[in-house]
Amino acid sequence: MNLENIFNMLGGLGLFLFGIGEMSKSLKMFSGSLIEDIIKKFTTNKYIGVLVGFIITALIQSSSATTVIVVGLVNAGMMALEQTVGVIMGANVGTTVTSLIIAINLLGLAPIIIFIGAILLSFKSNFLKSVGSVLTGFGILFLGMNMMSKAAKPISRLPVIKEILMSFENPFIGLLAGLVFTAIVQSSSVSIGILEALGLGGAISLWNASFIIYGQNIGTCVTALIAAVGAGVTTKRTVAIHVLFNLVGAAIFTGITLFFPFLPFLEQIFPQNIMIQISAVHILFNLISTVLLLPFSNLLIKLSCKIVPENKN
């Protein structure tokens, strides 16, 4: 263990953050105001709303961005509270696409992806530049992942790091760690990607990772909470629905993980591939939570109204 491993870890993290940020930024610029129009027009039915939330988040690679757009539309009076439920749940499912793409691990193709992206960036066409930016960010993301995973193993042998990683075996510490870290970086995609890199480097087990994932899903609500500061009652209720969805989902999956052979089942289906296992936990958390809670959307709305009552003043 030496400083080189620490520098490689930090450098890999920097490349990963830059890559995923560049990719997300370019996709959002490419989609433009079309997203807002689609959300306003096609979310009157909550089931279609789930599909809309999923597609938009899968395209722009950020559930936080989709939720913030929804919060903005509600605050402007362009969306009713009932319309937001499906979109928010769909956005949570859509964000799992990023973890799956990362888990596939296209490291071998990263150099050629960066090369193609760099070529497209040299064109004058804004469309080609946007595509080039997405591809370049995509390739850099995998280079960063590779650097992090290689550096993770020797770093994880340090006594202090061992103790920290061991503490994540406690479900509540894992939940708290995932919540706090995602609240800081304000992106579940980033935190899941880093978790997958640690898993690839052998620094963390699926058991430890699962509780961190549940906490990460709660932590991703922080961006929406910030966006709702000083907003109206309906906007705050929208954010309350977002928080309730993830809190209930975390409670359900913590129980499933503790009392049922959920993780051993995934390890049997995807043996020797912890990145896919981590991605599967993330996908199932959001997908099953949506299937279970969408029929009770009216109850979530009522609870949000209880949490954020009418301002009589």
Secondary structure in CASP SS format (residue, H / E / C, confidence):
PFRMAT SS
TARGET T0000
AUTHOR 0000-0000-0000
METHOD secondary structure of the structure
MODEL  1
M C 1.00
N C 1.00
L H 1.00
E H 1.00
N H 1.00
I H 1.00
F H 1.00
N H 1.00
M H 1.00
L H 1.00
G H 1.00
G H 1.00
L H 1.00
G H 1.00
L H 1.00
F H 1.00
L H 1.00
F H 1.00
G H 1.00
I H 1.00
G H 1.00
E H 1.00
M H 1.00
S H 1.00
K H 1.00
S H 1.00
L H 1.00
K H 1.00
M H 1.00
F H 1.00
S H 1.00
G C 1.00
S C 1.00
L H 1.00
I H 1.00
E H 1.00
D H 1.00
I H 1.00
I H 1.00
K H 1.00
K H 1.00
F C 1.00
T C 1.00
T C 1.00
N C 1.00
K H 1.00
Y H 1.00
I H 1.00
G H 1.00
V H 1.00
L H 1.00
V H 1.00
G H 1.00
F H 1.00
I H 1.00
I H 1.00
T H 1.00
A H 1.00
L H 1.00
I H 1.00
Q C 1.00
S C 1.00
S H 1.00
S H 1.00
A H 1.00
T H 1.00
T H 1.00
V H 1.00
I H 1.00
V H 1.00
V H 1.00
G H 1.00
L H 1.00
V H 1.00
N H 1.00
A C 1.00
G C 1.00
M C 1.00
M C 1.00
A C 1.00
L H 1.00
E H 1.00
Q H 1.00
T H 1.00
V H 1.00
G H 1.00
V H 1.00
I H 1.00
M H 1.00
G H 1.00
A H 1.00
N H 1.00
V H 1.00
G H 1.00
T C 1.00
T H 1.00
V H 1.00
T H 1.00
S H 1.00
L H 1.00
I H 1.00
I H 1.00
A H 1.00
I H 1.00
N C 1.00
L C 1.00
L H 1.00
G H 1.00
L H 1.00
A H 1.00
P H 1.00
I H 1.00
I H 1.00
I H 1.00
F H 1.00
I H 1.00
G H 1.00
A H 1.00
I H 1.00
L H 1.00
L H 1.00
S C 1.00
F C 1.00
K C 1.00
S C 1.00
N H 1.00
F H 1.00
L H 1.00
K H 1.00
S H 1.00
V H 1.00
G H 1.00
S H 1.00
V H 1.00
L H 1.00
T H 1.00
G H 1.00
F H 1.00
G H 1.00
I H 1.00
L H 1.00
F H 1.00
L H 1.00
G H 1.00
M H 1.00
N H 1.00
M H 1.00
M H 1.00
S H 1.00
K H 1.00
A H 1.00
A H 1.00
K H 1.00
P H 1.00
I H 1.00
S H 1.00
R C 1.00
L C 1.00
P H 1.00
V H 1.00
I H 1.00
K H 1.00
E H 1.00
I H 1.00
L H 1.00
M H 1.00
S H 1.00
F C 1.00
E C 1.00
N C 1.00
P H 1.00
F H 1.00
I H 1.00
G H 1.00
L H 1.00
L H 1.00
A H 1.00
G H 1.00
L H 1.00
V H 1.00
F H 1.00
T H 1.00
A H 1.00
I H 1.00
V H 1.00
Q C 1.00
S C 1.00
S H 1.00
S H 1.00
V H 1.00
S H 1.00
I H 1.00
G H 1.00
I H 1.00
L H 1.00
E H 1.00
A H 1.00
L H 1.00
G H 1.00
L H 1.00
G C 1.00
G C 1.00
A C 1.00
I C 1.00
S C 1.00
L H 1.00
W H 1.00
N H 1.00
A H 1.00
S H 1.00
F H 1.00
I H 1.00
I H 1.00
Y H 1.00
G H 1.00
Q H 1.00
N H 1.00
I H 1.00
G H 1.00
T C 1.00
C C 1.00
V H 1.00
T H 1.00
A H 1.00
L H 1.00
I H 1.00
A H 1.00
A C 1.00
V C 1.00
G C 1.00
A C 1.00
G C 1.00
V H 1.00
T H 1.00
T H 1.00
K H 1.00
R H 1.00
T H 1.00
V H 1.00
A H 1.00
I H 1.00
H H 1.00
V H 1.00
L H 1.00
F H 1.00
N H 1.00
L H 1.00
V H 1.00
G H 1.00
A H 1.00
A H 1.00
I H 1.00
F H 1.00
T H 1.00
G H 1.00
I H 1.00
T H 1.00
L H 1.00
F H 1.00
F C 1.00
P C 1.00
F H 1.00
L H 1.00
P H 1.00
F H 1.00
L H 1.00
E H 1.00
Q H 1.00
I H 1.00
F C 1.00
P C 1.00
Q C 1.00
N C 1.00
I H 1.00
M H 1.00
I H 1.00
Q H 1.00
I H 1.00
S H 1.00
A H 1.00
V H 1.00
H H 1.00
I H 1.00
L H 1.00
F H 1.00
N H 1.00
L H 1.00
I H 1.00
S H 1.00
T H 1.00
V H 1.00
L H 1.00
L H 1.00
L H 1.00
P H 1.00
F H 1.00
S H 1.00
N H 1.00
L H 1.00
L H 1.00
I H 1.00
K H 1.00
L H 1.00
S H 1.00
C H 1.00
K H 1.00
I H 1.00
V C 1.00
P C 1.00
E C 1.00
N C 1.00
K C 1.00
N C 1.00
END
